[in-house]
Amino acid sequence: MASDHDPNTAFSLANVEVHPSRNLLVTESAEIRVEPRLMDVLGMLAERPAEVVARDALIERLWVSEYGADEGLTRAVSRLRKVLRDAGVPGEAIETIKKRGYRLATPVEPIASTAALPTAPLSASRSGFALWLGIAGALLVALLLWHFRAPAPTESSGPPTLAVLPFQTLSDDTNDRYVGTGVAEELLNKLAGITDLRVIARTSAFADDPDDDNIALAERLGADHLLTGSVRRDGERMRITAQLRRVDDRVSLWSETYELDTTALFDIEDTIVLEIAQTLQVRLGVGAANDRVDGTGINAAAYDQYLQGLRLWGDRMRRNTNRRDALAAFERAVSFDPNFADAWAGLGTVAAFSVGSPQSRDQVAFSKKTETALLTALSLDPDNVKANAALAVFHSTQRIDIEKADLYLKKAQSIAPNAASTHYASTWVYRLLGDAEAALAAIDRTIALDPLNPALPGSRAAILIELGRFDEAMAIFDACFEVRCMGEGFIAFGSTAAILSDDPEHLDRWRPRMAAFAEILSTQSDEQKPNVAKVLPAFMAVGFGSENAEQQIEGFRKLMAEELITDSIGSWGPTLAPYLPVETVMDALHLAYERGELFGAVFTLTPLYGVNNWPEEVLRHPRYRELWERPGMPELAARWRLQELTAGLPRE
């Protein structure tokens, strides 16, 4: 029977008071802060105690996001059960009714007055810095949650978009250089997990140094809200200021200053902050990261290297050595602190997206290193969204394990459905499964959250090519060339796209660009170049119809006879396959599968979409059929047939 209970009115469950308007559970000895989304679920169940509330009804009323709502509800109920158990509600307070929904099994009793709330005693074991910085962070996130849950009627009805910029470090001590970035990093990571909030990704938000007025940057990022601040340390004291503003009218919605004791700055025994939001568990301790489930402080040198790694990885397309240096920075971070989950996730992420780079010469060992790093991150923090997202990419491109790719992707979607890393992982998984339209939607969501990331336009162009939209793809590469949005190596991507388009205008425009880049490439050592650079001269000569094509083809034949090159084979392989013995092509394809290089680069999926397809003698060869019988490949073929995409599958 339905209740007259008002969801905003306090009520009790057994011996626990529930105060929805304050997001509080109150027991005899403690106050427990509850993340607003969990309180919303509890309030809706309390409206109809002892009755079944359908999942669809909960999703329709409480989930505004178009993405990950089903997984988000399941996760919210699971967390809510834990919160209620921890608060002392006896038994299983929320019952799952299969194929229907949920039922609040504990009786609901109204509370007449909520004027006074008991104050929970604070643990004496908390360090002053950890506790007060935790309170500051908790209040900050609580206010942000409150603001974004109840936007003013004049604001847009869609999810608000927030840019968190690096907090300015005002201390004179050079050892504090990472403090402001670290504080902003923690806020950004945690806020990205809120389903109804779009948070601009770090690569774009941290692209420029903070200045006195960051409104222009926020507008470039497409953000309608801006969070900025500063950090100053003076001896044993620290001051953190923060301000939340609307971008359109620059109105300050909230600001606060916190004075903190830094006695235990880098040696915090217990950094589990007040649980103002159960699912966020904000940890803003300097040198601490959100993934620290044991509550101990992170080595300052490790955190410094971690932030350097993030910066270098974000700029990997602008300078050839940045990928290598990012990998090295994350390796140093985990050597300084082996329990730093985010650093392990960073290490694994770089490796997952570096197939074919000079760092992956021994691809089998590199693949093992990638998986080990990401699984280590999850062993330390099972809810690490970056590790889950990278594992989805790893299993879809290097291991061809659709089941695991789907498992890790769904986990990332449930943890942070609006995170750029989640959408980017979706892009790679959807491409592999033959759904280029879904991949395009995912990459567009990624770019909306990370508009200044130079690595994303190339991925979008590749998907457009797979959809047959060559002019749109080439427009991306032409625009990038004009503004030099990436490093010189980008020329190879644009030239490859021009060849795949087979359009004379695109070929004429990119032929001289590639010729100039080839001159630069010839001056670099083999250690600086990926293995695919060895086959580029022949591929470009054939693709552009160069006069020296015969000479380059002869050199390519000799190269493949001495050393099978498999890097990015789906990009150049179909073009050069007619000039090789078919058995050599088969050897290369099977070796690419074993190395995890068959589908790991930007254009390697195009033959499956029917763009620049493999020659018929390859498609009809018995060993090509054997390739599609290897582990993971039959399941992949089945997915492609469901999409009615059979151009790259074996012929009878």
N, C-alpha and C positions, 0 to 999 in steps of 0.2 A: 504493500500500500504506500502511495506517495506521501511524503512528509511535507509539513509547512515550513521546514527548516530553511532559513535564509542563508545562502552560502557565504555571506560576509559576516554572519553573526558567530560568535565564539560558541563552541560546543565541546563536549568531552567524549573521549573514547576510553572506556574503563577508567583508569586513574590518571589519564593524560588529558590536559586541556589543549584544545586546538584553537588558535587565534588566526583565522584566515587573513584578516586585514593587515596583520603584522608578520605573516609568514612564520609563525612561532608555534612550537610544541612546548608546553610547560609541564614539568613534573615537579615533585616536591623539592628536588635538589638542583634542577638545571633548566636552562632554556635552550632549546634546540632550534636553530634557524633552518628553514626548509626552502629550497629553491622554488620560486613562484610557480613554475609549471607543475611541480609535484603537488603543491598546495591546491592548485586549480583542479587537478584530477581528484584529490581527496574531497574537495568541496563538492564536486559534481556527484561523486558517489554518495556523499552524506545527504544530498538532497533527496535521495531515494534509498534510505537504509533498508537492508534486507532484500532489495529488489535488484534484478540484473540490469545493468546499464550497458547497452550495446557498444562494441568497439567503434562502430561507425559514428555513433552519436558523440562519443568522446572526441574522436578525430575531427568531426565537423565543427564542433563547438570550440575546441581548444587549440587545434593545429591550423595555423594560417599558411604554413609553408607548403609548397607543392611537392616537396621532395623529402623522403625519409620519414613521413608521418607514421606509418604503420610500425616501423622499427622503433621510432621514437616513443610511441605509446607503450610498447612492450617494455622498453628500457625504463620508462618513467614508473610504471607499476612495480617493476622489480626493485627499483631504488626506494620507492615509497614503502614497500613492505619492510625493507631493511631499516629505514628511518623509524617506522612504527615499532619494530622489534627492539631497536636500540633505546627507544623512549620508554619501553616497558609495557606496551600494549600486549596483553597475553594472547597466545594462539596465533593463527593465521588471520589477520584482520581483513585481508582482501582475498576473496576466493575467485579463482578463474572458472568460468562456466564455458566449457569447450564449445567452439563454433558460435558462441553468443556474445560474451563479454565478461564483465566483472561485477562482483557483488560485495558490498561492505558488510562483513559478517558480524562485526562488533556493534552493539547498540549505540545509537547516537543520543546524547542527552544535552539539551540546551543549557548554556550558562547565563545566568541573569545579568551579571555585570562583568565588564572587562576593564574597569578603570585602573586597577592595580595589577601589575605583573610582578611575580617574585624575581629576584635577581640571582642568577646562578653564580656560585663562588668560582673564582678563577684559580686554575692550578698554579701552585707556587713553583712548579718545576719549569714553567715556561720562562725563557729568557725575556728580558724587557724588550729587546729589539724585535724578536720574533712575534711576541704577543701584540705589541702596539702596531707594528707594521701590518700584522695580520688583520687587526681591527680596522686599520685605515683602508686596507685593500677590500675587506669585506663590506665596509660602508660604501666605498666607491662603487663596487659592483652592484650592491643592493640598490643604490640610487639610480645607476644606469638601467638596471632591470626594471625598476619602477617606472622610469621615464619611458623606456621603449615598450613596456607593456601597455601603457595608456597614453598614446600620442594625442596631441591636441587635435581638435576637429579640423583645423585648417591645414594639417599636414596631409601628405599623400597617404592613400589607403594601403599601399604596398609596404613590404618590410623596409624599415629604415636602414640606411647604409652608413656605417660608422668608419671613420679613419682614425686609427690610433697612431700618433706620430711619436718618434723617439723623444723621451723626456730630456730636456737640456741638463747636462751635468755642469753645475756651476762651481764645483769644488776646485781649488787650486792644485790639489794632489793629482798627478797624472795617473796614479794607480786607480783612480775612480772613473777612468774614461768610459768604462762599460756600464756604470751603474744606471744612468738614465736610460740607455738602450735596454738594459735588462728589465727594468721596471715596466717599460712599455711592452716589451716582449711578453712578459707574464700576462698583462692585461689583455693583449691581443689574442694570445692563445686561448685564454679562458672564455673571452667574449665570443670567439668564433664558434664555440660550442652551443650557443643559444640559437635554437631553431628559427625563431622569428626575427633574427637580426643578421644583416649582411655586413661582414667585417672585411674591409680591404686587406688583402694579403700583405705580408711583410715585405716582399720584394718590391712592391710599388710604394707602400706607405713609408718605407725606410730608404727610398731612393735618393732623397735629398737631405742635407743637413737641416735640422730645425732652425727657424729664425723667429723674429718677433711676430710675424703675421703669416700663418700658414693657410689662410683661407684660399688663396689661389691654388695651392697644391691640392687641397681638398676638392676644389671644383674640378681640377684636372682628373682626379681619381673618381669623380662621380659620386662623392660622398655628400650626404645632406647633414651629417653631424660630425663633429670633430672633437677628439679628446687630446689635449696637450698638457704638458706639465714640466716641472723642473725638479732637480734633486741637488741639494747642497749639503756637504758634510763639513762640520767644523769640530775637530777634535772628536769627542765622544758623543756628539749630537748630530742628528740629521734632520733636515727639513725637506718634506715632499709637498709640493703644491700640484693640484690638478684642476683642470677646468674643462667642462663640457659645453660646447657652443653649437648653435645652429649655423649652418654655412650660409644660407640665403640672406639672413638679416644680421648675422654675427651676434645674435643675442646669446648671452651667457645663461645657460639653463641651470648650471650648478658649478660651484667651485669650493675648494677646501684646502686648508694647509694643515699638515701633521708634523708635530715635533716628536722625534724619536730618539731613544737611547741606542747607540751603536756598540755597546760593550761587547755583545756577542755576535758581531757582524758576520764573521766567517766560521763560527763554530757554534751552530745552533743545535742543541740537543733535541729539541722538539719544535719543528716548524709547521706542524699541522695547525693551520689558522682556524679562527672561528668559522663554523660551517654556516655562513650566511646563505650559501646556495649549495645544497648537498651535492649536486652533480658537478659544480665548478671547483670547489675546494681551492680557492685562490691562495697561492703561496707567493707573496711578494717580497720575501726576504732577499736582500742583495746577495747574489751568488747562488740563489736557489731557483729551480725551474719547476714548472707545473707538474712535471711527471714524477716528482719525488714522493713515492708512496710511503717511505719510511720516516719522512719528516726531518731528516738530517740535512745539514748544509752541504752545498756543493763547493768543491775546491774552487777558489777564485780564479786561478790560472786556467782551470778546465773551462769555466764559464766564459772567460775571455776568448779562448780558442774557439769555443762553440759559436760565439757571436761573429768572430772573424770568418768562420766557415760558412755561416748563413749569408754574410755579405758577399763573399767570393762566389758562392753557388748562385746567388741571384744575378751576378754579373758574368756568368760563365760563357755567354754568347758574345761578350764584348772583347774578351782577351783570351788568347789561346791557353794560357797557363792557369787561368782561374779555376778550371775544373780540377786540375792536379793539386793546386794549392788548397782548394776547399777540402778535398779528400784528406790532405795532410793535416789540415787544421782540426778536422773532426777526429782523426787518429790520435793527435796529441791530446785532445780533450778527454777521450776515453782512457788514454794512458795515465793522465793526471787523476782521473776519477772514474774507475771502472763501473760505478753504480749510477752514472749519469745517463738516464734513458734517452733523453732528447738528443744527446750527442751520438749515441749509437744509432738512433733513427736518422740523424743527419748523414752519418757515414753510409748507412745502407741506402738512403735515398739517392745520394750522389752515385753510388755504384749501380743502382737499379737503372739509372738513366744514362749510363756511360758505356754501354755496349758498343764496341768498335772504336773507343777512344784509345790513345796510347797507354792509358792506365790498365787496359784490359787485354794486354798481349796474350797472357795465359787466361783465356776466357773461362775455362773450367774452374780454375782456382779462384778467379775473380768472382764467378757466380756463387761459389761456396762462401766466399768472404762476404758477399752481399747478404745472402740468406742468414748467415750467422749473426751479422750485425743487427739485422732487423728482428730476428727472433730473440736476441739478447735484450733489445729495447722492450719487446713485449713481455719478456720474463720479469723485467723491472717495473713495467707499467702496461698492463694489458689493454688499457684504454688510450694508448698513445696513437693519436689519429694519423700522424705522419708515417709511423711505422706500418700501420694497417694499410694505408693508402699505397705506400711503396711496395708492400708485399702483394697487393692486388695487381700492380703493374708487373712485378717480377714474375709472378706465376702465369700471367697472361702472355708475356712476351718471351721469357727465357725458359720457363719450364712447361709451357703449354698445358697447364692444369686448370681447366675451366672451373672445376668445383672449388678449388682453393682460391682462385682469383675472385669468384663470386662471394665466397665466405668472407674474405678480408675486405672486399669492397663494401659489402653490407655492414660490416662492423664499423668501417670508417664513416659510412652514411649515418649510422645510428648515433655515433659519438658526436660528429660535427657535420651535419648535412649541408651547411652553407660555407664550409671551409674550401678555399681554393684548391688545396691539395686533394680533397675528396672529389671535387668535380674533375680535376685533371686526371686522376686515376680512372674515373668513369670513362673519360675520353678514350684511353688506351684499351680498356676492356671492351667497350662497345665497338671500337674499330675491329678488334680481333674477331668479335662475334658476327661481323658482317653487317652491323647496323650503323652505317655512316651518318644517317640523319640524327640518331640519338647521340652519336659522337660529336656531331657539329653543335647540337644544343648544349652538350656538356662543356665543350671548349669555349663556347660563347659565355656560359655562366662563369667559367674560370677567368676569362679575360675581363668580365665585368667586375670581378673581385680583385684582379691583379692586372690592371690596364697598362702598367709600365714594364711588365716582365717581357724582355726581348725574346725569350725562348718560345713564347706562345704563338706569335703570328705564323711561324713556319709550320707548326702542328695544324693550325687551322687551314692553311693553304693545302697541306697534304690531304686533309679530309675533303676539301672542295674538289681536288683533283680526282679523288676516289668517287665522288658523286658526278664527275664529268663536267664540273663548272670551272673550266680551265681559265677563262678570262678573269673571273673573280680571284682565283688563286694567284695568277700572274700579277694582278693589280697589287696584291699584298707585297709580293717580292719587289716589284718596281718601286713602290712607295718606300719600302725599307731601304732599297739601294740608294734612293735619292737623299735620305736623311742619315745614311750610315747607321741604321738602328742596331746593327750587330757588327761583330768583328769580320775580318776579311774572309774567314772560312765560310761565311754565309753565302758567298758568291757561288760556291759549289751547290748549295741547296737551290738557289734560284736557277742556275744553269740546268740542273737535273729536272726541275719543274718545266723549264722551257722545252727540253727534249721530250719529256712525257706528254706535253701538250701537242707536239708534232705540228705546231702552227708556225708558218714561215716568218710571220711578224715577230713572234716571241723569240724565235731562234735567231733572227737577225739582230735583235736588240741585245741579247745576252751573249752572243758569240764573242764580241770584243771584250766584254766584261770578264768572261772566263779566260780569255787569252792573257789578259793582264794579270789575273790571279795566278795562272799557271806559271808565269815568270817568277812571281814571289814564292810560289810553292817549291819551285826547283832549287831555291837557295836554302831551304830549310833541311835540317838533318832528319834522318829517319826516326829518331827518338821523339821529335816534335810532331810528327805526322801520324795519323791513323793509318792502318794497313790499307784501307780503301783508297788512300791517295796513290797507291801503286797501280791501281787499275783505272784511275781517273783519266789519264791521258788517252787511253784507248777508247774509253766510254765516251768522252767528250768529242774525240775525233770522229767516231762513227755517228754519234748523235747530231753533231753540227755539220757533218759532211765535209770535214777538213781535207785538204789536199794530201796531207801526210797520213791519212787513215790507214793505208796498207802497212806502212812502216810501224805505226803504233799497234796494229793488230798483231803483227809478227812478234813484237816485243811482249805483248800480252800473252801470246801462246807459249813463249819460252818461260815467262814468269809462272804461269799456271802449271807448267810441266815440272817446275822446280819446287813451287810452294803454292798450295791451294789457298787462295784468298777467299774468305767467306764473309767478311764484314759488309753489311748492308747489301747482301747479294740480291735481295728482291728489287733493289733500285737499278743496278747496272746489269745484273745477270741475264734478264730476258733480251737485252740489246746485244750483248756479246756472246750469248750462247751459240748462235749460228756459226761462230768462228772457232769453236772448240769441238773436239770429239765428244759425242753425247755421253760417253762413260765418264769423261772428266767432269762434265756438268753434274752428273749424278753423284759422283764422289764429293763434289763441293757442296751440293745440297744436303746430303746426309751428314757431312761434317759440320755444316752450319747448324743443323738440328742438334747434334751432339754438343756443340759449343754454346747453344742457346742464342744463336745469332740469326735464326731464320726470320724472326718477326720483330727484332729489337730496335730497329731504327725508323726514321721518319717515313721513308717512302717504301719500306719493304713489303707493305701489304697491298700496294697498287696492283700487282699482277693478279691477286685473288679477286679484285674488283673489276678485272677485265681491262685494266689500263696497262699498256706495254706488256702483254701477256707472254708467257713462255711459248716457244715454238711447239708446233704439234708433235714433233718427234720426241720432245721432252714430255709433254702431257700424256703421250701414248706409251711411253717407255715403262716396262715392268718395274723398274726400280723407283720410278716416280710413284707408282701405286704402292710399292713397299714403304716409301717415305710416309705416305698417308695412313699406313697401318701401324706406325710406331706409337708408343704411349702418348695419349692426349690428342693425337691427330684425328682418329675416327670421330671423337666427340666434336671436334672443331668442324670437321667436314659436315657432320649432321646439322650443326648450327647454320652453316653456309647454305646448305640445301633448303633449310627452312626459310631463308631469305631469298630463295630462288637465285642465288649467285653461284654459278657452277663453272664460270670461265676458267678459274685457276685450278679446278679439281681434276683428278685423273680421268682420262678418256678411256672408253672401253676399247 
